[in-house]
Amino acid sequence: MITRTLLASVLLAAIAFGQKPTPMRPDPNMPRPIDARESVFLEELTWLEIRDAMRAGKKTAIVATGGIEQNGPYLALGKHNYILRGTTASIAQKLGDALVAPIVPFVPEGDIDPPTGHMLYPGTISVREETFQALLTDIAESLRAHGFQHVIFLSDSGGNVAGMKAVADRLTNKWPSEKATIHYIAEYYDYVDVKRFLESEGIKQTDEGFHDDVGISSQMLVVDPNSVRMEERMAKGKMSINGVSLAPPAGQDIGKKVIEYRAERTVSAIRKALGE
């Protein structure tokens, strides 16, 4: 957890290099002038709100990766990013001591030139594996520098898994464990398990050959119905996938159950990884 001592040392170091407090570099210990907003997402908070949240015990940072890729004919390219808005919020709230870094949308999606994989379809954005790992490393190192004790990596897309594991392993060997730990949580990315869960809820699917299914679309519906083109599909009588109707309220009800199930499973795995 970040401390006043750490913040004071940062300020003293800045002063030593001639960087006295200015409007652009305020005193790290300045009082917060207004009440804090409540959010688990770093990008929605001010630096003062984050500072005070960390002083109050927020010691875990969640770093999740999604993607910008082709999907079924009804789904926005940011499919995984929409899902992660729902799942990471639930995970952070259940953990109680976590904040969520901005979801990483730029991940390996195939070769760029000549295109392979998802890059064969317009709108997809891919990065090289070394770029992806360098980005994750800098994000994790930034969070550690600010005093987070634990960094949790989650992937919602299969192509991200190897890179996240590699970075977590590399930083585990680099960081003194008494100051910070980093963990890739494999239990989060398990859509085979999600399908089994849906079957236990009586939801049987018949694969229609799209890069889409009930688990995916229902989670997106909870976060933003526009991301699955709900109104347009309702108008054409196409509000279903794999033979299962997602028309409201059924689709969102399914999605809430899936998000809850994934969050519970992931939180259990995180606590185990942290030895709690």
C-alpha positions as CSV (number, residue, x, y, z in Angstrom):
1,M,0.0,0.0,0.0
2,I,1.3,3.5,-0.9
3,T,2.3,5.5,2.2
4,R,2.8,9.1,3.1
5,T,6.5,8.3,3.5
6,L,6.7,7.0,-0.1
7,L,4.9,10.1,-1.4
8,A,7.1,12.4,0.6
9,S,10.2,10.7,-0.7
10,V,8.9,11.2,-4.3
11,L,8.3,14.9,-3.6
12,L,11.7,15.3,-2.0
13,A,13.4,13.6,-4.9
14,A,11.5,16.0,-7.3
15,I,12.6,19.0,-5.2
16,A,16.2,17.7,-5.3
17,F,16.1,17.8,-9.0
18,G,14.7,21.3,-9.0
19,Q,11.1,20.2,-9.5
20,K,9.3,22.1,-6.8
21,P,5.5,21.8,-6.4
22,T,3.7,23.6,-9.2
23,P,0.1,23.4,-10.7
24,M,1.5,20.7,-13.0
25,R,3.4,19.0,-10.1
26,P,1.3,19.4,-7.0
27,D,2.2,18.2,-3.5
28,P,1.5,14.5,-3.4
29,N,0.1,15.0,0.1
30,M,-2.3,17.9,-0.7
31,P,-5.8,17.5,0.8
32,R,-8.5,16.3,-1.5
33,P,-10.7,19.4,-2.0
34,I,-14.0,17.5,-2.7
35,D,-15.7,14.3,-1.8
36,A,-14.5,11.2,-3.7
37,R,-16.4,9.4,-6.4
38,E,-16.9,5.7,-6.0
39,S,-15.5,3.5,-8.9
40,V,-13.3,0.5,-9.2
41,F,-11.9,1.8,-12.6
42,L,-8.6,3.8,-12.4
43,E,-9.5,5.8,-15.5
44,E,-12.7,7.1,-13.8
45,L,-10.9,8.3,-10.7
46,T,-8.7,11.3,-10.0
47,W,-5.2,10.8,-8.7
48,L,-6.3,12.0,-5.3
49,E,-9.1,9.5,-5.2
50,I,-6.7,6.7,-6.1
51,R,-4.2,7.9,-3.5
52,D,-6.8,7.9,-0.8
53,A,-8.3,4.6,-1.9
54,M,-4.8,3.0,-1.6
55,R,-4.3,4.5,1.8
56,A,-7.6,3.0,2.8
57,G,-6.5,-0.5,1.7
58,K,-6.9,-0.8,-2.0
59,K,-3.7,-2.8,-2.6
60,T,-4.5,-5.0,-5.7
61,A,-4.5,-3.9,-9.3
62,I,-6.3,-5.9,-12.0
63,V,-4.8,-5.7,-15.6
64,A,-7.2,-7.3,-18.1
65,T,-6.6,-7.8,-21.9
66,G,-9.4,-7.9,-24.5
67,G,-9.0,-7.2,-28.2
68,I,-10.3,-5.5,-31.4
69,E,-11.2,-8.4,-33.7
70,Q,-13.8,-9.8,-36.0
71,N,-16.6,-11.7,-34.3
72,G,-20.1,-12.9,-35.2
73,P,-22.1,-10.7,-37.6
74,Y,-23.9,-9.0,-34.8
75,L,-21.1,-8.2,-32.4
76,A,-19.0,-5.1,-32.1
77,L,-15.2,-5.6,-32.6
78,G,-14.5,-4.7,-29.0
79,K,-16.4,-7.8,-27.8
80,H,-13.9,-8.8,-25.1
81,N,-13.5,-5.3,-23.9
82,Y,-17.2,-4.9,-23.3
83,I,-17.3,-8.2,-21.4
84,L,-14.3,-7.2,-19.2
85,R,-16.1,-4.0,-18.2
86,G,-18.7,-6.3,-16.6
87,T,-16.5,-9.1,-15.2
88,T,-13.7,-7.0,-13.8
89,A,-16.1,-4.7,-12.0
90,S,-17.7,-7.7,-10.3
91,I,-14.3,-9.2,-9.5
92,A,-12.9,-6.0,-8.0
93,Q,-16.1,-5.5,-5.9
94,K,-16.0,-9.0,-4.6
95,L,-12.3,-8.8,-3.7
96,G,-12.9,-5.6,-1.8
97,D,-9.3,-4.3,-2.1
98,A,-8.9,-4.0,-5.9
99,L,-8.9,-1.4,-8.6
100,V,-9.0,-2.1,-12.3
101,A,-6.5,-0.6,-14.7
102,P,-7.7,0.5,-18.2
103,I,-8.6,-2.6,-20.2
104,V,-5.9,-3.3,-22.8
105,P,-7.6,-3.5,-26.2
106,F,-4.5,-3.9,-28.4
107,V,-3.4,-7.5,-28.4
108,P,-2.0,-10.1,-30.9
109,E,-4.7,-10.8,-33.5
110,G,-2.6,-12.3,-36.3
111,D,0.2,-11.2,-38.6
112,I,-0.2,-7.7,-40.0
113,D,1.5,-8.0,-43.4
114,P,0.5,-10.3,-45.0
115,P,-2.6,-10.5,-42.8
116,T,-3.4,-13.8,-41.0
117,G,-6.0,-14.8,-38.4
118,H,-8.5,-12.1,-37.4
119,M,-6.4,-9.6,-39.5
120,L,-8.1,-11.0,-42.6
121,Y,-11.2,-9.0,-41.6
122,P,-11.6,-5.2,-41.6
123,G,-11.4,-3.3,-38.4
124,T,-9.2,-5.7,-36.6
125,I,-6.1,-4.2,-34.9
126,S,-3.2,-6.4,-34.1
127,V,0.1,-5.9,-32.3
128,R,3.3,-8.0,-32.4
129,E,3.9,-10.3,-29.5
130,E,6.9,-8.4,-28.4
131,T,4.9,-5.1,-28.5
132,F,2.2,-6.8,-26.4
133,Q,4.6,-8.1,-23.8
134,A,6.4,-4.8,-23.6
135,L,3.1,-2.9,-23.0
136,L,2.1,-5.3,-20.3
137,T,5.5,-5.0,-18.6
138,D,5.3,-1.2,-18.5
139,I,1.7,-1.2,-17.2
140,A,2.6,-3.7,-14.4
141,E,5.8,-1.8,-13.5
142,S,3.9,1.5,-13.3
143,L,1.3,0.0,-10.9
144,R,4.1,-1.4,-8.8
145,A,5.9,1.9,-8.7
146,H,2.8,3.5,-7.3
147,G,2.6,1.1,-4.4
148,F,0.2,-1.7,-5.4
149,Q,1.2,-4.9,-3.6
150,H,-0.4,-7.3,-6.1
151,V,-0.9,-7.1,-9.9
152,I,-3.5,-9.6,-11.3
153,F,-3.4,-10.4,-15.0
154,L,-6.6,-11.6,-16.7
155,S,-7.2,-12.5,-20.3
156,D,-10.6,-12.7,-22.1
157,S,-9.1,-13.9,-25.4
158,G,-7.0,-17.0,-26.1
159,G,-4.3,-15.2,-28.1
160,N,-3.4,-13.2,-25.1
161,V,-2.7,-16.0,-22.7
162,A,0.9,-16.9,-23.6
163,G,2.1,-13.3,-23.5
164,M,0.4,-12.6,-20.2
165,K,1.9,-15.8,-18.6
166,A,5.4,-14.9,-19.9
167,V,5.3,-11.4,-18.5
168,A,3.9,-12.5,-15.1
169,D,6.7,-15.2,-14.9
170,R,9.4,-12.7,-15.9
171,L,8.3,-10.1,-13.4
172,T,7.8,-12.7,-10.6
173,N,11.5,-13.4,-11.0
174,K,12.4,-9.8,-11.1
175,W,10.3,-8.3,-8.3
176,P,11.2,-8.8,-4.6
177,S,8.1,-10.7,-3.4
178,E,8.0,-8.8,-0.1
179,K,7.3,-5.6,-2.1
180,A,5.0,-6.8,-4.8
181,T,3.6,-9.9,-6.5
182,I,2.2,-10.5,-9.9
183,H,-0.1,-13.4,-11.0
184,Y,-1.7,-14.6,-14.2
185,I,-5.1,-16.2,-13.3
186,A,-5.9,-18.9,-15.8
187,E,-9.3,-19.7,-14.2
188,Y,-10.8,-16.5,-15.6
189,Y,-10.4,-17.5,-19.3
190,D,-12.3,-20.8,-19.6
191,Y,-15.2,-20.6,-22.0
192,V,-15.5,-24.4,-22.0
193,D,-16.4,-24.1,-18.4
194,V,-18.8,-21.3,-19.1
195,K,-20.6,-23.6,-21.6
196,R,-20.8,-26.3,-19.0
197,F,-22.3,-23.8,-16.6
198,L,-24.9,-22.8,-19.1
199,E,-25.8,-26.4,-19.7
200,S,-26.3,-26.8,-15.9
201,E,-28.7,-23.9,-16.2
202,G,-30.7,-25.8,-18.9
203,I,-29.3,-23.8,-21.8
204,K,-28.4,-26.1,-24.8
205,Q,-26.7,-24.6,-27.8
206,T,-26.5,-25.7,-31.5
207,D,-23.4,-24.2,-33.0
208,E,-24.3,-21.9,-36.0
209,G,-20.7,-21.5,-37.1
210,F,-20.3,-17.9,-35.9
211,H,-17.5,-16.5,-33.7
212,D,-20.2,-16.0,-31.0
213,D,-22.3,-17.9,-28.5
214,V,-24.8,-17.5,-25.7
215,G,-22.1,-16.9,-23.0
216,I,-20.4,-14.2,-25.1
217,S,-23.5,-12.3,-26.3
218,S,-25.3,-12.4,-23.0
219,Q,-22.4,-10.9,-21.1
220,M,-22.2,-8.1,-23.7
221,L,-25.9,-7.5,-23.3
222,V,-25.5,-6.7,-19.6
223,V,-22.8,-4.1,-20.3
224,D,-24.3,-2.5,-23.5
225,P,-27.2,-3.9,-25.6
226,N,-26.0,-1.8,-28.5
227,S,-22.8,-3.9,-28.7
228,V,-24.8,-6.9,-29.9
229,R,-27.1,-4.7,-32.0
230,M,-30.2,-5.7,-30.0
231,E,-32.7,-3.2,-31.5
232,E,-31.6,-4.0,-35.1
233,R,-31.9,-7.8,-34.4
234,M,-35.2,-7.5,-32.7
235,A,-36.6,-5.6,-35.7
236,K,-35.5,-8.5,-38.0
237,G,-36.4,-11.4,-35.6
238,K,-32.8,-12.4,-35.1
239,M,-32.3,-11.9,-31.4
240,S,-30.9,-15.4,-30.9
241,I,-27.6,-17.2,-31.2
242,N,-27.0,-21.0,-31.5
243,G,-30.7,-21.6,-31.2
244,V,-31.2,-19.7,-27.9
245,S,-33.3,-16.6,-27.6
246,L,-31.6,-13.6,-26.1
247,A,-34.6,-11.3,-26.3
248,P,-35.1,-9.2,-23.2
249,P,-35.2,-9.9,-20.4
250,A,-33.9,-13.4,-20.9
251,G,-30.6,-12.5,-22.5
252,Q,-29.5,-10.1,-19.8
253,D,-30.7,-12.5,-17.1
254,I,-28.4,-15.1,-18.6
255,G,-25.5,-12.6,-18.9
256,K,-25.8,-11.6,-15.2
257,K,-25.6,-15.2,-14.2
258,V,-22.5,-15.8,-16.4
259,I,-20.7,-12.7,-15.0
260,E,-21.5,-13.7,-11.5
261,Y,-20.2,-17.3,-12.1
262,R,-17.0,-16.1,-13.7
263,A,-16.4,-13.5,-11.1
264,E,-16.9,-16.0,-8.2
265,R,-14.6,-18.5,-9.8
266,T,-11.9,-15.9,-10.5
267,V,-12.0,-14.4,-7.1
268,S,-11.5,-17.8,-5.5
269,A,-8.5,-18.4,-7.8
270,I,-7.0,-15.0,-7.0
271,R,-7.3,-15.5,-3.2
272,K,-5.7,-18.9,-3.6
273,A,-2.8,-17.4,-5.6
274,L,-2.3,-14.7,-2.9
275,G,-2.3,-17.4,-0.2
276,E,-5.5,-16.0,1.5
